[in-house]
Amino acid sequence: MTSTWTRTLVVGLCAIAGSALAQSKPGESLTYPTKPIRMVVPSAPGGGTDIVARLIAQGLQDAWGQTVVVDNRGGAGGIPAVTMVAKNSLPDGYTMCLGSNGHLSFAPAIYRRLQFDPQKDLTPVSLVASQAFVVAVAPSVPAQSLKELIAVAKARPGTLRYGSGGVGTASHLGTVLLELTAGVSLLHVPYKGTGPGMTALLGNEIQVLLVGLATVLPYVKSKSDKIKVFAVTGSKRAQVAPELPTVAEAALPGFEFDVWYGMVFPGGTARPIVSKTNAEIVRLLAMPTTRDRFAGAGLEPVSNTPQEFAELIRREVPKWKKIAQQANIQMD
């Protein structure tokens, strides 16, 4: 109770301070940031969220001259990490979180008692990137295409194991959507992030993994025989790997699944801090060097206003709630 009361008081004080900042004279400059910033990443190192976070953290650090510490906190789909930011972090601009639709749209759709409300307890700053996932398969699976993989899955229902970064994450919900669309049943094996999931795929602990293109791009480019990559899940082929067909082209017309990443602060963060961070992210994403780095990692830079980001979250939750109900996915 004391912790909740204290944070409520701090949020109120920060809101008052934010109001004063918002009313500052046009010629006055916002001195934020004046000390190191912690960027919470709700996944283990090595996954798509981590790759995006480190690119943005480096850009903000270079621009602001303040250290941006990436704090990886995987496990349980990243929900405890986002909860920590939403409920236990001061809204002073010195804790930010690089989340994805897995944390901000999927989680509210599947958790009955989610401890945070992304529309109330977090302050959207901007989208940062979008990334198509790929269907990656272990060499042991007797299939050479997505169509053949679907045929194997239909012949052996519930036996092919697929990994994810945890229940309710993008890799989980994306595979569920694939299962529903293809009419197949796979066995879910959750991990503490897509990085460990990728390790499991390489070790043949699992046979299928929907994972960000950034994670498997080195294997695709080197034509490695350690994994087979059958298709990208987005609406169009990836510029960095145009040889990979889309899932829609390969087997399932109309299928589309993209993952987005976005920056948020704790709820109640002052508007001038949000606006300054948004402007810096937009500037970073427009730079050719940043765009090249993102493209090299299989990512597409995407930015928007805090209001547009908030609307995206509000719009997506009902969509995924329907899919979760179809697949009977519910978490406490």
N, C-alpha and C positions, 0 to 999 in steps of 0.2 A: 504493500500500500504506500509506504514512504517513498519508494522508488518511483512509482507512478505519479504520486503527488508532486515530487521534485521535478520530474520531467515536464509535467503539465505547467508548473510555475515557470520553468526555464523557457518552454515554448512560448508562453505568454510574454515573458520579458523580451525574448528574441523578436517576437512579432511587433512589440512596441518599438524596439530598436530598428526593425526593418521598416516600420512606418516612417520613422524619423529619417532614415536613409533615403526612402523613396521620395521624401519631400525636400531633399537637399537641393541646393542651388545648382543650376546647369554647369557652372564653372568648377564645382567641387568634384574631386576625384574620389573614387572608392578605393581604399587602400588594400582591400582584400586581394590576395591572401598575404598574411604577414608571418606565417609559420607553416611547417610541413602539413600536408593533407594526406589522409588515409583513404585509399580507394578500395573498398571491400569488393571482392570478386567471389560470388557465391558458387564457386566450383573449384575443383582441384586444378593444379597447374597442367597445362598441355591441351586443354579443350578450347573450343571456339571462343567462349566467353573470356577466357584468360588471354588469348591472343589479341582480341580486340582491346581489352583493358590495358595491356602493356603498351600498345601503340598509342592510345589516347593519353595514358599517364605520362609517357615520355614527351608527347607534344605539349601538354599542359606544363610540365616541369620546365621545358625549354623556354616556353613563352613567359611564364610567371617568375622564374628564378627561385622557385620553392620546390623542395623535394615532394614528390607524390609517391607514397609508399603503397605498393600493391599488396593487399592482404587477402590471400586465398583462403577461403573457408568452404570446403566441399562437404558433402554428406547430406543425406535426407533431401536431395534435390535442390540444395541451396536455400531451403526455406528458413532454417535457423539463422543463417547469415543475413538474409533480407529482414527477418523479424528483428534482429539485433539493431540494424540500421533504422528501421521504422519505429521501434519502441524504446530502444535503450541508447540512442546516440543523440548528442546535442545538435539542434538545428542551427549551427553556427557557421556552416560551410566547410568545416574541416573534416567531415566524414561524408564521403559520397559512395555510391554503389553503382556498379555497372551490371545491370540486370538484363534479362531477356524476356521474351514473351512467355518462356517457361515459368518464370517467377512472378510476372506481373499480370498475365492473362490466363495461363493454364491453372496455376495454383488456386486462384479464387473460384475457378470452375469445378475443381475436384475436392477441395478440402471443406469438410462440414464445419470445422471450427478453426479456421485459419486465424492466427493471432494478429494479423495485420490486414488492413484494407488499403490496397495500393492507391485507391482514389481519395483516401482521407489521411493516411499515415505517412505517405511519401509525397515528395514534391518533384514532379517530372521536370527535367531540364531540356533534354533533346534526344531524339533518336541518334544513333551513332553509325550503325552499319546494318546491312542485311546480308544474309548468307544462305545460299541454297545448301541443303544437306545432300549427301549421296548415300546410295545403298551399297554398303561395303560387305563383302562376303569372304569367308574363310576358304582357302584353296581346297579344303576337304569336301566341300559341298559339290556334288556332281551336277553342276549347272554352269553354263557359260554365258548366260544372258538373264535378264530379269524375267522374261517369259518362262525360261526353264526353271528358275528359282521358284516361281509361283507354282509351277507344275510339281516340283519336288515337295513343296510345302503342302499342297493339296493331297499328294499321295501319302504324306507322313504327318498328318495333323497333330499339332501339339508337341512335336519332337525336336524340330529345329529351334535352337536357343538363340534369342536375340538379346543384346545388351542395351543398357541405357545409362544415363547419368543419374538415375533415380526415378522413383515414381513421380509422374507429373512433369518431368522435364521434357524439353523439346524432342530429344531422341526417343523418349517413351511415347509421347502423344503422336509424333510423326509416324512411328511404326504402327501404332493403333489405327491411325487413319489409313495407312497402307493395307493393314489386315482387313479392315472393313471394306475398303474399295475392291481389293482382290478376292475377298471371300476365303481367306486362309486363317489358320490359327497357329501362332508361334508361342514358344515358352519364354516368358520374360525373366531376365536375370539383371536386376539393378546393381549399379556400382556407384561409387562416390565420385561421380564425374565421368565425362566422356573420355578423359585421358586414361584412367584405369580401364574403361571399357575397350579402348583401342588396344591396350596391352593384352586384354583377355582375348580379343579377336585374333591378334597375332599369335597367341598361344593356343588357339583352337579351343578355348574354354567355352566360347560362344561361336555361332556360325554366321550371324547376321548383326550388323550394326548400322543404324542411321546416324551419321556423324557429319559434322561440318566439313565442307570441301577443304578448308584451310588445314585440317588435321591430316587428311590423306593425300594432299597435293604432291608432297615429295614422292610418295609411292606411285602416283599416277604418272608423274613426269619421268621417273626412272624406270617405268614399266616393270616394277617389282613383281616377283611371283609370290610375295608374302601375303598379299590380299588380292581379291578381285573386286573391281568397282564397276557396277553395272549401269548406273544412271544417276543423274542429278534430280532432286525433287522439285525444283522451282519451275516456273512457267516458261523459262527459256534456258538455252544452253549457257554454260559459264564461259566467259571470254578466255579464262586462263586454261580451260580444258574443253575446247569445243568438240573434241572427239567423243565426249560422253553424251549420250542422248538424254532427254528428259524422261522421267517415268511415264509421262503421257505419251511420248513418242514410242517408247520401248514396249509398253504393255497395257497401260491403263489410261485411256483418253480422258482428259478432264482433271486428272490428278494434279494437285499443286500444293506444295508445302515449303514455305520459307521461314527462316528464323530471323528475328530482328533483335538488336541490342540497343539499350538506351541507358542514359545516365539519370540517376535520381538522387535527391537529397532527402534527409528526414523531413517529415511534414512540418510546416511552420518556418522553413528557412526563408530568410528575408528576400524579397523580390529583387533588390539590386544585385545580390550575390547570384541568384538564379540567372538573372539577365546577363551578368558579366560572364558567367560560365557558359551559358548558351552561345553568346557571341563568340567566345574563344573557340568553342567546339566547331561552330559553323565555319569560322576562319580556317581552323586546322584542316577540316574535311575538304575545303576548297583548294588547298595547296597541292600542286602537282606531286610533290614528294610524298605527301600523305596518301594521296590517291594511288600512287604507284605501289606504296607499301601494302595498302589494303588489297589492291588487285593481285599482287604477288602472293597474298595469303588466301586468295579466293573470296575476298570480301568486297562488297559494294558500299562505299560511303553514302550515308543517308542522314540528313538532318531535318529538323522541323522546329516549330516554336513550342514552348512549354504547353500552350493551350492545345495545339494539334496533337502533341504526344499524349496528353491527358485524354483527349477524345478517342484516340486509337485504343487505349486501354479499355475505356468504357464500352467501346463497340465490340471488342473481341471476346470479352468474357462470356456473353450469352452464346456465341457461336461454339466455343469449346465446351461449354456446359452441356450442350446438346450432344456433342460427340462423346463426352465422358459418360453421359447417361446411356447412350447406345452400347458402349463397351462395358458398362457396369463398373466404372472406375470411381471410387470414392475413398477419400482419406479422412481420418479423424483429426 
